[in-house]
Amino acid sequence: AKLKQNSPGMHLIVPAGANVYVISGVNPSCVDAVTLGEESFAPVAVDDFTNDGKLDLLVTSANGHVFCLSTELPFHPLNTWSTPWSG
């Protein structure tokens, strides 16, 4: 996922079919897609799962697989969304 430190604004991260879409909140026409090859229906969890100081995206598939996608964004507790109930 092309989430970089100089990307301003909020991003929407949406699983749809076999893709995860990263949509810029500043420029909605700026969309990046990551193909998983498997359908995903659950919300994407966002946190520093690899403990490297960067935000990671945790995506689960309908087949039971778990994908951890790394980004270049620095971790900050206000940027995480680890459960649907925390937002």
C-alpha positions, -999 to +999 in steps of 0.1 A: +000+000+000+014+034-009+008+052+023+038+074+028+048+099+054+042+129+031+007+117+021-016+144+037-050+138+052-070+108+061-071+077+040-100+053+036-090+016+034-117-006+020-117-043+012-137-051-019-137-085-035-101-097-039-086-062-035-079-037-007-084-001-019-065+028-003-084+060-011-069+094-004-092+116+017-076+147+002-078+136-035-105+109-039-094+103-074-061+090-060-067+053-054-042+025-049-053-012-050-035-041-034-047-075-049-049-103-024-062-130-047-088-139-021-120-121-011-122-101+021-153-089+038-140-078+072-129-043+081-091-037+078-073-034+112-046-007+113-018-007+139+019-013+143+016-051+142+052-058+133+066-034+160+088-015+136+074+019+142+053+020+110+016+014+105+006-020+092-027-031+076-041-064+088-065-080+063-083-113+067-097-133+038-129-153+035-106-184+031-092-178+066-058-163+056-043-132+073-023-107+053-002-080+070+006-051+046+033-027+056+033+010+050+058+039+053+036+059+077+051+063+111+031+047+139+010+070+162-017+058+185-042+083+170-037+067+136-047+032+146-080+014+141-076-021+157-113-030+161-145-018+145-156-006+180-127+017+185-137+041+158 
